[in-house]
Structure formats: structure tokens, C-alpha cells
């Protein structure tokens, strides 16, 4: 699980790429869960929180740019 500080140092393009990778992994984990092949159920929660962290950071940067 990544901390907020891990994402703070990244550029907007890197955040978009990281968000895409996390969403792809979340998609794969959903399929694994549906077929009962999920090895680490806690990873689903970690991915969801990391996605929320990135989206929050993107919203903060957008709001700061708009002021």
C-alpha cells in the first residue's frame, strides 16, 4: 500500500499512469475473487484506497490550479 507522500512527488502524467495500472489490477482482482482464486483478499482494499488517494490528489491539484 502506498502512502500519500509516495504519490505527492509524482507528476500528473505519472499519476494518470499509476491510476490506470491500479484500475487494471483491481479489474483482475475482481475476476480472481469471482472465480475463488484470490490469494490475498486484503489487496482489494489496498488497491481501492490507493485509487482514492490518487483521485484525491488529482482533485486537490485541479482545485489549486483553478485558484
N, C-alpha and C positions, 0 to 999 in steps of 0.2 A: 504494500500500500504506500502510495506516495504522499508526502506532506505538501501543504500549500506552498512552502518555500521551494520545493522541488520544481513547481510549475512557475513560480514567480520569475525565475531567471530566463524563461523561455520566451522567444518571440511569438508574435501572433500566428505566424505560419507554422511554427513548431507545435503550438497548442492545437491548431486545427488538425495537424497530422496525428498528434497523440490522441485526440478525441476520436478520430476515425479508427485508429488502431484499437482503442478501448471498446468502441461500439461493435467492432468486428469480433473482438474476443467475447463480449457479452452475448452476441448472437450465437457464437459457437457453444458457449456455456449453457445457453438455454436449450440447445439441441441435446447436449450431453445430459442435462437434467431430465429432459423428456424421455430419453432412452435409458435412464438409470445407469449412466456411465460416468457420472460426475465424481471425480476423485476428491476434490476439495470444495465442499459446499460453501465455505467461508469466502472463497474467491469471488463468488457472485456479489456479495455485499461489498467487498473491496473495490471491485470494478464500478459498481453503481456509485459509490462515494467519490471515486476518482473522477468519474464523469461529471458529477455535481460540482466538484472543486474546479474543474476546468471551465465549466459553464459559468460559474460564479465569477471567476477571474476575468473571463471574457466580458461579462456584463459590467464589471467594475471598470475595466479599461474603456469600454464603449461610453459609459457614463462620464468618465474623466475626460475623454476626448471631446465630448459634446459640450462641456462647460466652457 
